[in-house]
Amino acid sequence: MSKSAYFMQECGTCGRNLRVRISYLGKQVVCQHCKSQFRATDSIDKGDSPVKPASAALKRADELLAAADAIKNRPR
Ligand SMILES: [Zn+2]
């Protein structure tokens, strides 16, 4: 499990870009700037889509982690 996998998400309250751990996808996180709470979601999920089941978020996180590992382990 990589510890350095992040994605960028814009805070809905203060509008700043935050670095959120991929492992926090689908969970409540706190903006480090304005301390407001929001749900960590990948940017492609923006919009008025209904709440996804947690398993979908976990699957997405697994895909992102797999991609990060693939980049890290890529032979030169
Ligand atoms: Zn904020």
N, CA, C, O and the ligand as a Tripos MOL2 file, in Angstrom:
@<TRIPOS>MOLECULE
protein
  305   303    77     0     0
PROTEIN
NO_CHARGES

@<TRIPOS>ATOM
      1 N           0.8540   -1.2040    0.0000 N.3       1 MET1
      2 CA          0.0000    0.0000    0.0000 C.3       1 MET1
      3 C           0.8850    1.2490    0.0000 C.2       1 MET1
      4 O           1.7090    1.4390    0.8950 O.2       1 MET1
      5 N           0.7070    2.0740   -0.9930 N.am      2 SER2
      6 CA          1.5380    3.2650   -1.0800 C.3       2 SER2
      7 C           1.0210    4.3440   -0.1290 C.2       2 SER2
      8 O          -0.1870    4.5510   -0.0130 O.2       2 SER2
      9 N           1.9230    5.0130    0.5350 N.am      3 LYS3
     10 CA          1.5150    6.0670    1.4640 C.3       3 LYS3
     11 C           1.4490    7.4290    0.7870 C.2       3 LYS3
     12 O           0.9380    8.3880    1.3670 O.2       3 LYS3
     13 N           1.9540    7.5200   -0.4200 N.am      4 SER4
     14 CA          2.0970    8.8330   -1.0430 C.3       4 SER4
     15 C           1.1580    9.0170   -2.2240 C.2       4 SER4
     16 O           1.4530    9.7710   -3.1520 O.2       4 SER4
     17 N           0.0150    8.3200   -2.1840 N.am      5 ALA5
     18 CA         -0.9300    8.4580   -3.2830 C.3       5 ALA5
     19 C          -1.9980    9.4710   -2.9040 C.2       5 ALA5
     20 O          -2.7470    9.2640   -1.9490 O.2       5 ALA5
     21 N          -2.0680   10.5490   -3.6390 N.am      6 TYR6
     22 CA         -3.0300   11.6160   -3.3540 C.3       6 TYR6
     23 C          -3.7780   11.9760   -4.6250 C.2       6 TYR6
     24 O          -3.3400   11.6640   -5.7320 O.2       6 TYR6
     25 N          -4.9120   12.6370   -4.4480 N.am      7 PHE7
     26 CA         -5.5590   13.2770   -5.5830 C.3       7 PHE7
     27 C          -5.9380   14.6810   -5.1520 C.2       7 PHE7
     28 O          -5.9930   14.9800   -3.9600 O.2       7 PHE7
     29 N          -6.1970   15.5360   -6.1230 N.am      8 MET8
     30 CA         -6.5350   16.9180   -5.8030 C.3       8 MET8
     31 C          -8.0520   17.0840   -5.8020 C.2       8 MET8
     32 O          -8.7460   16.6010   -6.6950 O.2       8 MET8
     33 N          -8.5440   17.7720   -4.7880 N.am      9 GLN9
     34 CA         -9.9710   18.0760   -4.7480 C.3       9 GLN9
     35 C         -10.1390   19.5090   -4.2860 C.2       9 GLN9
     36 O          -9.4400   19.9800   -3.3880 O.2       9 GLN9
     37 N         -11.0830   20.1940   -4.9200 N.am     10 GLU10
     38 CA        -11.3500   21.5730   -4.5550 C.3      10 GLU10
     39 C         -12.3240   21.6150   -3.3890 C.2      10 GLU10
     40 O         -13.3570   20.9460   -3.4150 O.2      10 GLU10
     41 N         -12.0000   22.3930   -2.3720 N.am     11 CYS11
     42 CA        -12.8960   22.5430   -1.2370 C.3      11 CYS11
     43 C         -14.1290   23.3110   -1.6830 C.2      11 CYS11
     44 O         -14.0130   24.3730   -2.2950 O.2      11 CYS11
     45 N         -15.3080   22.7820   -1.3810 N.am     12 GLY12
     46 CA        -16.5370   23.4330   -1.7990 C.3      12 GLY12
     47 C         -16.8330   24.6970   -1.0140 C.2      12 GLY12
     48 O         -17.6790   25.4940   -1.4190 O.2      12 GLY12
     49 N         -16.1390   24.8910    0.1170 N.am     13 THR13
     50 CA        -16.4060   26.0480    0.9610 C.3      13 THR13
     51 C         -15.4620   27.2040    0.6680 C.2      13 THR13
     52 O         -15.9070   28.3330    0.4660 O.2      13 THR13
     53 N         -14.1610   26.9310    0.6420 N.am     14 CYS14
     54 CA        -13.1980   28.0180    0.4280 C.3      14 CYS14
     55 C         -12.5910   27.9920   -0.9680 C.2      14 CYS14
     56 O         -11.8900   28.9280   -1.3540 O.2      14 CYS14
     57 N         -12.8510   26.9320   -1.7300 N.am     15 GLY15
     58 CA        -12.4330   26.9010   -3.1200 C.3      15 GLY15
     59 C         -10.9720   26.5730   -3.3490 C.2      15 GLY15
     60 O         -10.5000   26.6190   -4.4850 O.2      15 GLY15
     61 N         -10.2410   26.2410   -2.2870 N.am     16 ARG16
     62 CA         -8.8270   25.9220   -2.4820 C.3      16 ARG16
     63 C          -8.6560   24.4600   -2.8650 C.2      16 ARG16
     64 O          -9.4820   23.6120   -2.5290 O.2      16 ARG16
     65 N          -7.5910   24.1870   -3.5580 N.am     17 ASN17
     66 CA         -7.2950   22.8040   -3.9170 C.3      17 ASN17
     67 C          -6.6060   22.1100   -2.7560 C.2      17 ASN17
     68 O          -5.6390   22.6160   -2.1850 O.2      17 ASN17
     69 N          -7.1260   20.9500   -2.4250 N.am     18 LEU18
     70 CA         -6.5790   20.1860   -1.3110 C.3      18 LEU18
     71 C          -5.9820   18.8910   -1.8330 C.2      18 LEU18
     72 O          -6.4400   18.3320   -2.8300 O.2      18 LEU18
     73 N          -4.9580   18.4300   -1.1460 N.am     19 ARG19
     74 CA         -4.4080   17.1200   -1.4520 C.3      19 ARG19
     75 C          -5.0460   16.1140   -0.5170 C.2      19 ARG19
     76 O          -4.8730   16.1890    0.6990 O.2      19 ARG19
     77 N          -5.7800   15.1780   -1.0830 N.am     20 VAL20
     78 CA         -6.5040   14.2010   -0.2730 C.3      20 VAL20
     79 C          -5.9350   12.8250   -0.5430 C.2      20 VAL20
     80 O          -5.7240   12.4420   -1.6940 O.2      20 VAL20
     81 N          -5.6900   12.0870    0.5200 N.am     21 ARG21
     82 CA         -5.2140   10.7180    0.3300 C.3      21 ARG21
     83 C          -6.2480    9.8920   -0.4220 C.2      21 ARG21
     84 O          -7.4450    9.9820   -0.1490 O.2      21 ARG21
     85 N          -5.7860    9.1000   -1.3550 N.am     22 ILE22
     86 CA         -6.6960    8.2520   -2.1180 C.3      22 ILE22
     87 C          -7.4410    7.3060   -1.1840 C.2      22 ILE22
     88 O          -8.5880    6.9400   -1.4410 O.2      22 ILE22
     89 N          -6.7830    6.9170   -0.1050 N.am     23 SER23
     90 CA         -7.4370    5.9880    0.8250 C.3      23 SER23
     91 C          -8.6080    6.6550    1.5440 C.2      23 SER23
     92 O          -9.3910    5.9650    2.1970 O.2      23 SER23
     93 N          -8.7500    7.9960    1.4420 N.am     24 TYR24
     94 CA         -9.8750    8.6910    2.0660 C.3      24 TYR24
     95 C         -11.0470    8.8530    1.1200 C.2      24 TYR24
     96 O         -12.0500    9.4690    1.4810 O.2      24 TYR24
     97 N         -10.9400    8.3120   -0.0850 N.am     25 LEU25
     98 CA        -12.0400    8.4290   -1.0410 C.3      25 LEU25
     99 C         -13.3430    7.9210   -0.4370 C.2      25 LEU25
    100 O         -13.3880    6.8330    0.1370 O.2      25 LEU25
    101 N         -14.3930    8.7110   -0.5680 N.am     26 GLY26
    102 CA        -15.6960    8.3060   -0.0660 C.3      26 GLY26
    103 C         -15.8760    8.5470    1.4140 C.2      26 GLY26
    104 O         -16.9360    8.2430    1.9620 O.2      26 GLY26
    105 N         -14.8550    9.0930    2.0840 N.am     27 LYS27
    106 CA        -14.9570    9.3390    3.5200 C.3      27 LYS27
    107 C         -15.0160   10.8360    3.7880 C.2      27 LYS27
    108 O         -14.6970   11.6550    2.9260 O.2      27 LYS27
    109 N         -15.4310   11.1690    5.0030 N.am     28 GLN28
    110 CA        -15.4670   12.5690    5.3960 C.3      28 GLN28
    111 C         -14.0540   13.0510    5.6810 C.2      28 GLN28
    112 O         -13.3140   12.4070    6.4260 O.2      28 GLN28
    113 N         -13.6760   14.1770    5.0950 N.am     29 VAL29
    114 CA        -12.3850   14.7800    5.3820 C.3      29 VAL29
    115 C         -12.6040   16.2320    5.8000 C.2      29 VAL29
    116 O         -13.6740   16.7950    5.5700 O.2      29 VAL29
    117 N         -11.5910   16.8310    6.4110 N.am     30 VAL30
    118 CA        -11.6940   18.2090    6.8800 C.3      30 VAL30
    119 C         -10.7300   19.0710    6.0760 C.2      30 VAL30
    120 O          -9.5520   18.7410    5.9410 O.2      30 VAL30
    121 N         -11.2390   20.1740    5.5460 N.am     31 CYS31
    122 CA        -10.3890   21.1100    4.8100 C.3      31 CYS31
    123 C          -9.3520   21.6850    5.7610 C.2      31 CYS31
    124 O          -9.6860   22.1670    6.8440 O.2      31 CYS31
    125 N          -8.0910   21.6290    5.3450 N.am     32 GLN32
    126 CA         -7.0320   22.1270    6.2220 C.3      32 GLN32
    127 C          -6.9830   23.6500    6.2680 C.2      32 GLN32
    128 O          -6.2860   24.2220    7.1070 O.2      32 GLN32
    129 N          -7.7160   24.3100    5.3750 N.am     33 HIS33
    130 CA         -7.7040   25.7780    5.3220 C.3      33 HIS33
    131 C          -8.8650   26.3800    6.0990 C.2      33 HIS33
    132 O          -8.6790   27.2950    6.9020 O.2      33 HIS33
    133 N         -10.0800   25.8540    5.8520 N.am     34 CYS34
    134 CA        -11.2510   26.4800    6.4690 C.3      34 CYS34
    135 C         -11.9500   25.5460    7.4580 C.2      34 CYS34
    136 O         -12.9630   25.9100    8.0560 O.2      34 CYS34
    137 N         -11.4020   24.3400    7.6260 N.am     35 LYS35
    138 CA        -11.9040   23.3840    8.6170 C.3      35 LYS35
    139 C         -13.3070   22.8760    8.3390 C.2      35 LYS35
    140 O         -13.9290   22.2760    9.2160 O.2      35 LYS35
    141 N         -13.8130   23.1020    7.1430 N.am     36 SER36
    142 CA        -15.1370   22.5650    6.8260 C.3      36 SER36
    143 C         -15.0120   21.0970    6.4290 C.2      36 SER36
    144 O         -13.9920   20.6630    5.8940 O.2      36 SER36
    145 N         -16.0680   20.3550    6.7030 N.am     37 GLN37
    146 CA        -16.0540   18.9320    6.3780 C.3      37 GLN37
    147 C         -16.7380   18.6920    5.0480 C.2      37 GLN37
    148 O         -17.7460   19.3230    4.7290 O.2      37 GLN37
    149 N         -16.1830   17.7790    4.2800 N.am     38 PHE38
    150 CA        -16.8340   17.3760    3.0410 C.3      38 PHE38
    151 C         -16.4040   15.9610    2.7310 C.2      38 PHE38
    152 O         -15.4860   15.4190    3.3460 O.2      38 PHE38
    153 N         -17.0850   15.3740    1.7630 N.am     39 ARG39
    154 CA        -16.7870   14.0020    1.3990 C.3      39 ARG39
    155 C         -15.7270   13.9780    0.3040 C.2      39 ARG39
    156 O         -15.8420   14.6790   -0.7020 O.2      39 ARG39
    157 N         -14.7180   13.1840    0.5050 N.am     40 ALA40
    158 CA        -13.6640   13.0630   -0.5020 C.3      40 ALA40
    159 C         -14.1760   12.2630   -1.6870 C.2      40 ALA40
    160 O         -14.5790   11.1080   -1.5450 O.2      40 ALA40
    161 N         -14.1550   12.8870   -2.8560 N.am     41 THR41
    162 CA        -14.5830   12.2020   -4.0700 C.3      41 THR41
    163 C         -13.6070   12.5290   -5.1830 C.2      41 THR41
    164 O         -13.0070   13.6040   -5.1940 O.2      41 THR41
    165 N         -13.4500   11.6290   -6.0940 N.am     42 ASP42
    166 CA        -12.6340   11.9200   -7.2600 C.3      42 ASP42
    167 C         -13.3070   13.0000   -8.0790 C.2      42 ASP42
    168 O         -14.5350   13.0790   -8.0960 O.2      42 ASP42
    169 N         -12.5380   13.8320   -8.7570 N.am     43 SER43
    170 CA        -13.0920   14.9890   -9.4640 C.3      43 SER43
    171 C         -14.0550   14.5790  -10.5660 C.2      43 SER43
    172 O         -14.9500   15.3450  -10.9230 O.2      43 SER43
    173 N         -13.8800   13.3790  -11.1070 N.am     44 ILE44
    174 CA        -14.7790   12.9740  -12.1840 C.3      44 ILE44
    175 C         -16.1760   12.6960  -11.6670 C.2      44 ILE44
    176 O         -17.1110   12.5450  -12.4530 O.2      44 ILE44
    177 N         -16.3280   12.6260  -10.3470 N.am     45 ASP45
    178 CA        -17.6350   12.3430   -9.7670 C.3      45 ASP45
    179 C         -18.4450   13.6090   -9.5120 C.2      45 ASP45
    180 O         -19.5390   13.5330   -8.9540 O.2      45 ASP45
    181 N         -17.9330   14.7650   -9.9090 N.am     46 LYS46
    182 CA        -18.6520   16.0080   -9.6700 C.3      46 LYS46
    183 C         -19.9910   15.9910  -10.3960 C.2      46 LYS46
    184 O         -20.1360   15.3580  -11.4410 O.2      46 LYS46
    185 N         -20.9440   16.6790   -9.8420 N.am     47 GLY47
    186 CA        -22.2660   16.6800  -10.4360 C.3      47 GLY47
    187 C         -23.2870   16.2120   -9.4280 C.2      47 GLY47
    188 O         -22.9990   16.0760   -8.2390 O.2      47 GLY47
    189 N         -24.4740   15.9690   -9.9200 N.am     48 ASP48
    190 CA        -25.5470   15.6170   -8.9960 C.3      48 ASP48
    191 C         -25.8580   14.1230   -9.0500 C.2      48 ASP48
    192 O         -27.0160   13.7210   -8.9350 O.2      48 ASP48
    193 N         -24.8480   13.3230   -9.2230 N.am     49 SER49
    194 CA        -25.0710   11.8880   -9.2180 C.3      49 SER49
    195 C         -25.4640   11.4370   -7.8190 C.2      49 SER49
    196 O         -25.0140   12.0210   -6.8330 O.2      49 SER49
    197 N         -26.2780   10.4290   -7.7230 N.am     50 PRO50
    198 CA        -26.6900    9.9310   -6.4030 C.3      50 PRO50
    199 C         -25.5000    9.3550   -5.6470 C.2      50 PRO50
    200 O         -24.4560    9.0460   -6.2230 O.2      50 PRO50
    201 N         -25.6890    9.2230   -4.3520 N.am     51 VAL51
    202 CA        -24.6120    8.6950   -3.5200 C.3      51 VAL51
    203 C         -24.2830    7.2670   -3.9530 C.2      51 VAL51
    204 O         -25.1560    6.4130   -4.1010 O.2      51 VAL51
    205 N         -23.0130    7.0550   -4.1450 N.am     52 LYS52
    206 CA        -22.5960    5.7200   -4.5630 C.3      52 LYS52
    207 C         -22.4290    4.8120   -3.3510 C.2      52 LYS52
    208 O         -22.1380    5.2820   -2.2520 O.2      52 LYS52
    209 N         -22.6070    3.5430   -3.5500 N.am     53 PRO53
    210 CA        -22.2790    2.6190   -2.4680 C.3      53 PRO53
    211 C         -20.7870    2.6630   -2.1790 C.2      53 PRO53
    212 O         -19.9800    2.9450   -3.0640 O.2      53 PRO53
    213 N         -20.4350    2.3850   -0.9500 N.am     54 ALA54
    214 CA        -19.0400    2.4860   -0.5400 C.3      54 ALA54
    215 C         -18.1560    1.5680   -1.3680 C.2      54 ALA54
    216 O         -16.9890    1.8750   -1.6140 O.2      54 ALA54
    217 N         -18.7070    0.4530   -1.7940 N.am     55 SER55
    218 CA        -17.8930   -0.4880   -2.5490 C.3      55 SER55
    219 C         -17.4020    0.1350   -3.8480 C.2      55 SER55
    220 O         -16.2960   -0.1650   -4.2980 O.2      55 SER55
    221 N         -18.2060    0.9930   -4.4500 N.am     56 ALA56
    222 CA        -17.7890    1.6420   -5.6880 C.3      56 ALA56
    223 C         -16.6000    2.5510   -5.4300 C.2      56 ALA56
    224 O         -15.6490    2.5670   -6.2110 O.2      56 ALA56
    225 N         -16.6450    3.3090   -4.3390 N.am     57 ALA57
    226 CA        -15.5300    4.1940   -4.0010 C.3      57 ALA57
    227 C         -14.2770    3.3850   -3.7140 C.2      57 ALA57
    228 O         -13.1780    3.7740   -4.1100 O.2      57 ALA57
    229 N         -14.4390    2.2710   -3.0340 N.am     58 LEU58
    230 CA        -13.2830    1.4310   -2.7340 C.3      58 LEU58
    231 C         -12.6880    0.8720   -4.0160 C.2      58 LEU58
    232 O         -11.4680    0.7980   -4.1670 O.2      58 LEU58
    233 N         -13.5590    0.4790   -4.9360 N.am     59 LYS59
    234 CA        -13.0690   -0.0440   -6.2080 C.3      59 LYS59
    235 C         -12.2820    1.0340   -6.9320 C.2      59 LYS59
    236 O         -11.2150    0.7590   -7.4820 O.2      59 LYS59
    237 N         -12.7890    2.2410   -6.9380 N.am     60 ARG60
    238 CA        -12.1120    3.3540   -7.5880 C.3      60 ARG60
    239 C         -10.7550    3.6060   -6.9220 C.2      60 ARG60
    240 O          -9.7590    3.8530   -7.6020 O.2      60 ARG60
    241 N         -10.7240    3.5420   -5.6040 N.am     61 ALA61
    242 CA         -9.4710    3.7480   -4.8950 C.3      61 ALA61
    243 C          -8.4650    2.6740   -5.2750 C.2      61 ALA61
    244 O          -7.2840    2.9600   -5.4710 O.2      61 ALA61
    245 N          -8.9300    1.4540   -5.3760 N.am     62 ASP62
    246 CA         -8.0430    0.3680   -5.7660 C.3      62 ASP62
    247 C          -7.4580    0.6260   -7.1550 C.2      62 ASP62
    248 O          -6.2760    0.3800   -7.3960 O.2      62 ASP62
    249 N          -8.2900    1.1190   -8.0560 N.am     63 GLU63
    250 CA         -7.8030    1.3870   -9.4010 C.3      63 GLU63
    251 C          -6.7400    2.4750   -9.3840 C.2      63 GLU63
    252 O          -5.7220    2.3640  -10.0670 O.2      63 GLU63
    253 N          -6.9730    3.5210   -8.6070 N.am     64 LEU64
    254 CA         -6.0070    4.6080   -8.5360 C.3      64 LEU64
    255 C          -4.7010    4.1330   -7.9200 C.2      64 LEU64
    256 O          -3.6190    4.4890   -8.3890 O.2      64 LEU64
    257 N          -4.8030    3.3300   -6.8700 N.am     65 LEU65
    258 CA         -3.6030    2.8090   -6.2250 C.3      65 LEU65
    259 C          -2.8470    1.9040   -7.1750 C.2      65 LEU65
    260 O          -1.6180    1.9420   -7.2300 O.2      65 LEU65
    261 N          -3.5750    1.0920   -7.9220 N.am     66 ALA66
    262 CA         -2.9360    0.2040   -8.8880 C.3      66 ALA66
    263 C          -2.2040    1.0280   -9.9370 C.2      66 ALA66
    264 O          -1.0980    0.6770  -10.3470 O.2      66 ALA66
    265 N          -2.8160    2.1200  -10.3700 N.am     67 ALA67
    266 CA         -2.1780    2.9780  -11.3680 C.3      67 ALA67
    267 C          -0.9040    3.5900  -10.7950 C.2      67 ALA67
    268 O           0.1160    3.6560  -11.4800 O.2      67 ALA67
    269 N          -0.9590    4.0360   -9.5430 N.am     68 ALA68
    270 CA          0.2130    4.6280   -8.9100 C.3      68 ALA68
    271 C           1.3280    3.5990   -8.7980 C.2      68 ALA68
    272 O           2.4930    3.9100   -9.0440 O.2      68 ALA68
    273 N           0.9750    2.3890   -8.4320 N.am     69 ASP69
    274 CA          1.9820    1.3370   -8.3130 C.3      69 ASP69
    275 C           2.5790    1.0180   -9.6840 C.2      69 ASP69
    276 O           3.7780    0.7690   -9.8020 O.2      69 ASP69
    277 N           1.7400    1.0280  -10.7100 N.am     70 ALA70
    278 CA          2.2220    0.7050  -12.0500 C.3      70 ALA70
    279 C           3.2670    1.7420  -12.4780 C.2      70 ALA70
    280 O           4.2780    1.4010  -13.0910 O.2      70 ALA70
    281 N           3.0040    3.0280  -12.1420 N.am     71 ILE71
    282 CA          3.9580    4.0760  -12.5090 C.3      71 ILE71
    283 C           5.2540    3.9000  -11.7270 C.2      71 ILE71
    284 O           6.3500    4.0340  -12.2720 O.2      71 ILE71
    285 N           5.1070    3.5990  -10.4480 N.am     72 LYS72
    286 CA          6.2840    3.4880   -9.5870 C.3      72 LYS72
    287 C           7.1640    2.3100  -10.0010 C.2      72 LYS72
    288 O           8.3920    2.3920   -9.9810 O.2      72 LYS72
    289 N           6.5030    1.2120  -10.3770 N.am     73 ASN73
    290 CA          7.2400   -0.0090  -10.6730 C.3      73 ASN73
    291 C           7.5980   -0.1580  -12.1560 C.2      73 ASN73
    292 O           8.1090   -1.1910  -12.5880 O.2      73 ASN73
    293 N           7.3190    0.8800  -12.9070 N.am     74 ARG74
    294 CA          7.5700    0.7780  -14.3420 C.3      74 ARG74
    295 C           9.0750    0.6090  -14.5920 C.2      74 ARG74
    296 O           9.8840    1.3870  -14.0860 O.2      74 ARG74
    297 N           9.4340   -0.3850  -15.3550 N.am     75 PRO75
    298 CA         10.8640   -0.5410  -15.6780 C.3      75 PRO75
    299 C          11.3400    0.5910  -16.5580 C.2      75 PRO75
    300 O          10.5700    1.0700  -17.3920 O.2      75 PRO75
    301 N          12.5400    1.0290  -16.4150 N.am     76 ARG76
    302 CA         13.0160    2.1740  -17.1530 C.3      76 ARG76
    303 C          13.3630    1.8390  -18.5950 C.2      76 ARG76
    304 O          13.7840    2.7170  -19.3490 O.2      76 ARG76
    305 ZN        -11.8620   24.9050    2.6530 Zn       77 ZN77
@<TRIPOS>BOND
     1     1     2 1
     2     2     3 1
     3     3     4 2
     4     3     5 am
     5     5     6 1
     6     6     7 1
     7     7     8 2
     8     7     9 am
     9     9    10 1
    10    10    11 1
    11    11    12 2
    12    11    13 am
    13    13    14 1
    14    14    15 1
    15    15    16 2
    16    15    17 am
    17    17    18 1
    18    18    19 1
    19    19    20 2
    20    19    21 am
    21    21    22 1
    22    22    23 1
    23    23    24 2
    24    23    25 am
    25    25    26 1
    26    26    27 1
    27    27    28 2
    28    27    29 am
    29    29    30 1
    30    30    31 1
    31    31    32 2
    32    31    33 am
    33    33    34 1
    34    34    35 1
    35    35    36 2
    36    35    37 am
    37    37    38 1
    38    38    39 1
    39    39    40 2
    40    39    41 am
    41    41    42 1
    42    42    43 1
    43    43    44 2
    44    43    45 am
    45    45    46 1
    46    46    47 1
    47    47    48 2
    48    47    49 am
    49    49    50 1
    50    50    51 1
    51    51    52 2
    52    51    53 am
    53    53    54 1
    54    54    55 1
    55    55    56 2
    56    55    57 am
    57    57    58 1
    58    58    59 1
    59    59    60 2
    60    59    61 am
    61    61    62 1
    62    62    63 1
    63    63    64 2
    64    63    65 am
    65    65    66 1
    66    66    67 1
    67    67    68 2
    68    67    69 am
    69    69    70 1
    70    70    71 1
    71    71    72 2
    72    71    73 am
    73    73    74 1
    74    74    75 1
    75    75    76 2
    76    75    77 am
    77    77    78 1
    78    78    79 1
    79    79    80 2
    80    79    81 am
    81    81    82 1
    82    82    83 1
    83    83    84 2
    84    83    85 am
    85    85    86 1
    86    86    87 1
    87    87    88 2
    88    87    89 am
    89    89    90 1
    90    90    91 1
    91    91    92 2
    92    91    93 am
    93    93    94 1
    94    94    95 1
    95    95    96 2
    96    95    97 am
    97    97    98 1
    98    98    99 1
    99    99   100 2
   100    99   101 am
   101   101   102 1
   102   102   103 1
   103   103   104 2
   104   103   105 am
   105   105   106 1
   106   106   107 1
   107   107   108 2
   108   107   109 am
   109   109   110 1
   110   110   111 1
   111   111   112 2
   112   111   113 am
   113   113   114 1
   114   114   115 1
   115   115   116 2
   116   115   117 am
   117   117   118 1
   118   118   119 1
   119   119   120 2
   120   119   121 am
   121   121   122 1
   122   122   123 1
   123   123   124 2
   124   123   125 am
   125   125   126 1
   126   126   127 1
   127   127   128 2
   128   127   129 am
   129   129   130 1
   130   130   131 1
   131   131   132 2
   132   131   133 am
   133   133   134 1
   134   134   135 1
   135   135   136 2
   136   135   137 am
   137   137   138 1
   138   138   139 1
   139   139   140 2
   140   139   141 am
   141   141   142 1
   142   142   143 1
   143   143   144 2
   144   143   145 am
   145   145   146 1
   146   146   147 1
   147   147   148 2
   148   147   149 am
   149   149   150 1
   150   150   151 1
   151   151   152 2
   152   151   153 am
   153   153   154 1
   154   154   155 1
   155   155   156 2
   156   155   157 am
   157   157   158 1
   158   158   159 1
   159   159   160 2
   160   159   161 am
   161   161   162 1
   162   162   163 1
   163   163   164 2
   164   163   165 am
   165   165   166 1
   166   166   167 1
   167   167   168 2
   168   167   169 am
   169   169   170 1
   170   170   171 1
   171   171   172 2
   172   171   173 am
   173   173   174 1
   174   174   175 1
   175   175   176 2
   176   175   177 am
   177   177   178 1
   178   178   179 1
   179   179   180 2
   180   179   181 am
   181   181   182 1
   182   182   183 1
   183   183   184 2
   184   183   185 am
   185   185   186 1
   186   186   187 1
   187   187   188 2
   188   187   189 am
   189   189   190 1
   190   190   191 1
   191   191   192 2
   192   191   193 am
   193   193   194 1
   194   194   195 1
   195   195   196 2
   196   195   197 am
   197   197   198 1
   198   198   199 1
   199   199   200 2
   200   199   201 am
   201   201   202 1
   202   202   203 1
   203   203   204 2
   204   203   205 am
   205   205   206 1
   206   206   207 1
   207   207   208 2
   208   207   209 am
   209   209   210 1
   210   210   211 1
   211   211   212 2
   212   211   213 am
   213   213   214 1
   214   214   215 1
   215   215   216 2
   216   215   217 am
   217   217   218 1
   218   218   219 1
   219   219   220 2
   220   219   221 am
   221   221   222 1
   222   222   223 1
   223   223   224 2
   224   223   225 am
   225   225   226 1
   226   226   227 1
   227   227   228 2
   228   227   229 am
   229   229   230 1
   230   230   231 1
   231   231   232 2
   232   231   233 am
   233   233   234 1
   234   234   235 1
   235   235   236 2
   236   235   237 am
   237   237   238 1
   238   238   239 1
   239   239   240 2
   240   239   241 am
   241   241   242 1
   242   242   243 1
   243   243   244 2
   244   243   245 am
   245   245   246 1
   246   246   247 1
   247   247   248 2
   248   247   249 am
   249   249   250 1
   250   250   251 1
   251   251   252 2
   252   251   253 am
   253   253   254 1
   254   254   255 1
   255   255   256 2
   256   255   257 am
   257   257   258 1
   258   258   259 1
   259   259   260 2
   260   259   261 am
   261   261   262 1
   262   262   263 1
   263   263   264 2
   264   263   265 am
   265   265   266 1
   266   266   267 1
   267   267   268 2
   268   267   269 am
   269   269   270 1
   270   270   271 1
   271   271   272 2
   272   271   273 am
   273   273   274 1
   274   274   275 1
   275   275   276 2
   276   275   277 am
   277   277   278 1
   278   278   279 1
   279   279   280 2
   280   279   281 am
   281   281   282 1
   282   282   283 1
   283   283   284 2
   284   283   285 am
   285   285   286 1
   286   286   287 1
   287   287   288 2
   288   287   289 am
   289   289   290 1
   290   290   291 1
   291   291   292 2
   292   291   293 am
   293   293   294 1
   294   294   295 1
   295   295   296 2
   296   295   297 am
   297   297   298 1
   298   298   299 1
   299   299   300 2
   300   299   301 am
   301   301   302 1
   302   302   303 1
   303   303   304 2
@<TRIPOS>SUBSTRUCTURE
     1 MET1         2 RESIDUE 1 A MET
     2 SER2         6 RESIDUE 1 A SER
     3 LYS3        10 RESIDUE 1 A LYS
     4 SER4        14 RESIDUE 1 A SER
     5 ALA5        18 RESIDUE 1 A ALA
     6 TYR6        22 RESIDUE 1 A TYR
     7 PHE7        26 RESIDUE 1 A PHE
     8 MET8        30 RESIDUE 1 A MET
     9 GLN9        34 RESIDUE 1 A GLN
    10 GLU10       38 RESIDUE 1 A GLU
    11 CYS11       42 RESIDUE 1 A CYS
    12 GLY12       46 RESIDUE 1 A GLY
    13 THR13       50 RESIDUE 1 A THR
    14 CYS14       54 RESIDUE 1 A CYS
    15 GLY15       58 RESIDUE 1 A GLY
    16 ARG16       62 RESIDUE 1 A ARG
    17 ASN17       66 RESIDUE 1 A ASN
    18 LEU18       70 RESIDUE 1 A LEU
    19 ARG19       74 RESIDUE 1 A ARG
    20 VAL20       78 RESIDUE 1 A VAL
    21 ARG21       82 RESIDUE 1 A ARG
    22 ILE22       86 RESIDUE 1 A ILE
    23 SER23       90 RESIDUE 1 A SER
    24 TYR24       94 RESIDUE 1 A TYR
    25 LEU25       98 RESIDUE 1 A LEU
    26 GLY26      102 RESIDUE 1 A GLY
    27 LYS27      106 RESIDUE 1 A LYS
    28 GLN28      110 RESIDUE 1 A GLN
    29 VAL29      114 RESIDUE 1 A VAL
    30 VAL30      118 RESIDUE 1 A VAL
    31 CYS31      122 RESIDUE 1 A CYS
    32 GLN32      126 RESIDUE 1 A GLN
    33 HIS33      130 RESIDUE 1 A HIS
    34 CYS34      134 RESIDUE 1 A CYS
    35 LYS35      138 RESIDUE 1 A LYS
    36 SER36      142 RESIDUE 1 A SER
    37 GLN37      146 RESIDUE 1 A GLN
    38 PHE38      150 RESIDUE 1 A PHE
    39 ARG39      154 RESIDUE 1 A ARG
    40 ALA40      158 RESIDUE 1 A ALA
    41 THR41      162 RESIDUE 1 A THR
    42 ASP42      166 RESIDUE 1 A ASP
    43 SER43      170 RESIDUE 1 A SER
    44 ILE44      174 RESIDUE 1 A ILE
    45 ASP45      178 RESIDUE 1 A ASP
    46 LYS46      182 RESIDUE 1 A LYS
    47 GLY47      186 RESIDUE 1 A GLY
    48 ASP48      190 RESIDUE 1 A ASP
    49 SER49      194 RESIDUE 1 A SER
    50 PRO50      198 RESIDUE 1 A PRO
    51 VAL51      202 RESIDUE 1 A VAL
    52 LYS52      206 RESIDUE 1 A LYS
    53 PRO53      210 RESIDUE 1 A PRO
    54 ALA54      214 RESIDUE 1 A ALA
    55 SER55      218 RESIDUE 1 A SER
    56 ALA56      222 RESIDUE 1 A ALA
    57 ALA57      226 RESIDUE 1 A ALA
    58 LEU58      230 RESIDUE 1 A LEU
    59 LYS59      234 RESIDUE 1 A LYS
    60 ARG60      238 RESIDUE 1 A ARG
    61 ALA61      242 RESIDUE 1 A ALA
    62 ASP62      246 RESIDUE 1 A ASP
    63 GLU63      250 RESIDUE 1 A GLU
    64 LEU64      254 RESIDUE 1 A LEU
    65 LEU65      258 RESIDUE 1 A LEU
    66 ALA66      262 RESIDUE 1 A ALA
    67 ALA67      266 RESIDUE 1 A ALA
    68 ALA68      270 RESIDUE 1 A ALA
    69 ASP69      274 RESIDUE 1 A ASP
    70 ALA70      278 RESIDUE 1 A ALA
    71 ILE71      282 RESIDUE 1 A ILE
    72 LYS72      286 RESIDUE 1 A LYS
    73 ASN73      290 RESIDUE 1 A ASN
    74 ARG74      294 RESIDUE 1 A ARG
    75 PRO75      298 RESIDUE 1 A PRO
    76 ARG76      302 RESIDUE 1 A ARG
    77 ZN77       305 GROUP 0 **** ****
